[in-house]
């Protein structure tokens, strides 16, 4: 997937102006989605983290279970790209995401995972 260079530059500039460890919320989502396409090794953990956070805090996800599930499934797919030599807390992101998906499936009465 090719991302326009101006979008990548804009996302990188936004990160440079951010003082926290991870940029969160909707803004973090678009920044890390863009940067993940150009360097998944570096941004996989942060994108998975933001997706999980939004699945828990976004009001749309609370009202519509399919939105929450979609965010968590994307987090699981992204977390699978976290490198094997990453710190342990990053590598465990996939396990946490799968556990969350199983919990949602259980609550919805459709244990499929």
Helices and strands as residue ranges (DSSP letters): H 5-16, H 25-38, H 40-57, H 59-63, H 65-79, H 88-91, H 93-108
